[in-house]
Amino acid sequence: MDADFLLIRKMKQGNDSAFDQFVHKYYGEILKYCNYHCHDTEYAKDLTQETFLRFFINLSEYHYKGKTKNYLYTIAGNLCKNFYKKKKDMPMEDTELENASFTDKNQLDTVLEHVMLEAAIQKLPKELEEVVILYYFQELKLTEIANILCIGLPLTKYRLGQARKRLKQILGMEGSL
């Protein structure tokens, strides 16, 4: 039997240690995913906790199909989208990068490269952006990405290839990625 199946069964029976094991198993991955999407550690923690809270609230209706991690990513993705909708209404702070202190030029270059890469990824269509995030930042396998996005493996590979091509064009790079 699958470990998630057993954990979920124990959680449905009210076993507190099963809840702890479940959160411990997936918390890091979901936090990393939320942190990438919202770029604010505190909001990422809140979104991660909200992801688990929503999962647990609906646990009685949840029917295990071997894709628990996919379901958590779906919940987290929806929460991140809602976060972006709310964030568009908030004023942006232009001084964050200006006020940051960097000890050397390499550190500044690394930050600027990261900002340029994030801006380029955000210019991708959403379906390509999500594949890039899951593959490069979440370090998931293509089969896992296909399962999470509910698409076939060939389409996942195609989207990753298209994303790489577009990122090269956006960044003006031909020999990398």
N, C-alpha and C positions, 0 to 999 in steps of 0.2 A: 504494500500500500504506500501511497505517496505521503510524504511528511506533512505537506500542507493539508491534505485531506484529514489526517489525524488531528492536527492542530485545530482545524476549523471545527471538527466534531467535538473536541474537548472544550473549545470556546463556547460553542452552542450549549454545552452542558454546564457552563459557568466556571470552568477551571481558570483561576486567575493567572497561574503560571503559564498556561497556554497563551494567554493574551500577551504576557511579557515576552515569551519566546517569539511570537509572531512579529511583534513590533521590533524586537532586536534583530530579527532576520532581515527585514525589509527597510528599516528606518534609514540607514545610510544611503541606500540607492535612491529612495524617494526624496530625501533631503537634498542630495546632489542634483537631482533633476529639477526640483523646485528652485534651488539656489541658482542654477543656470538661467532659468526662465525669469526670475524676478530680480536678481542681482542685489538683493538685500538679505543679509543673513537672518535678521530677525523675522522678516516676512516669510522667508523660506522655511524657517522653523515653524511658524504659525501655519503655513500652508501644509506642511508635512503632518503636523498634529491634526489639522482639520481633515486631511486625507484619511488618516486612521480612524478618526472619530466618525466620519461618514460611513466608512466600511463597517465599523462595529455597530453603529445604529441600525444599519440594514442587514446585519449578519443573519437574522432569523429568516430573511427572504433569499439570502445568497445560496445558490446551488453550485456546489463545487464541480468544475468542469476541467480542472487541471490548468487553469489560467489565472490564478490568483494574482500573480505579479502584474499581469497585463491589466487586470481590473484596477489595481492600485495605481498604475501609471495613467489609466484613463481618468480616474477620479482626480489625481494630481494635475493632469493636463487641463481638465475643465476648471479646476480652481485657479490655475495659473492664467488661463484665458480670462476668467472673471477679474483677476487681479489687474491684468493689462487694461481691461475696460475701465476699471476704477482709476487706474494710474493716469490714463489719458486726461482725466479731469483735474489732476493735481498739477501745480506749477513745477517746472523742472528747475533743478539747481545747477546752473552753469559753472559754479565756482568749485564744484567738488574736485575736479582734476587739477584746477589751479591751486587749490589749498593743500593738495597732497604733497608731502615732502619725499623726495627720492634721494637715496644716498649716492647713487652713481648713474652714469648715462645708460648703462646696460639695463638697469631696473626700469628706467623711463622708457627705453626702447621696447622692452618686453610688454609694458603696460600699453603703449601705443599700438603695438602689433596685435595685442589681444582685443583692443577696442576696434581696430580696423577689421579684424576677422569677425567679431560679433556684428558689426554694422553690415558687413558683406553677407553674413548668414541671414540677417533679418531682411535682406533684399530678395532672398529666395522665396518662391511660392511656398506656402505653409506645408504642403505635403513633402517637399524636398527638405525644407528646414527641419522638420521633425525627424526625418531619417538621419540627417547629419548630426543632430543633437544626440540621438539615441546611440549612434554608431561611435562617434568620436568622443563625446563628453560622458556618456553613460557607459561606454565600452561594452555595449551589448553585441551579441552575435547577430548576423543577418536573419537567422531563423527566429530569434527572439523578437527582433524588430517586426518581422512579418506577422508574428502572432499578436504583438501588441497593437499594431495598426490594422489588424484583420485584413491583410492583403497577402498575395502570394509571394513566395521567395523570388521568382523572376522579376516581379514588379518592384520589390524592395531593392534588388541589385540595380535595376534600371534607374530608379530614383536616386540611388547613391551615385551612380555614374553621371547622371545629369547634374546633380548638385555639384559634384567635383568640377565638371566642365564650366558651369556657370560661375562658381567661385573663382576659378582661374581667370575667367573673363573679367569679373568684377574687380578682382585684385590686380589684374594685369600681369599675371604670372603664367608662364607656359610650361615650365619644367618642374613644377612641384605639385603637391597634394597627391 
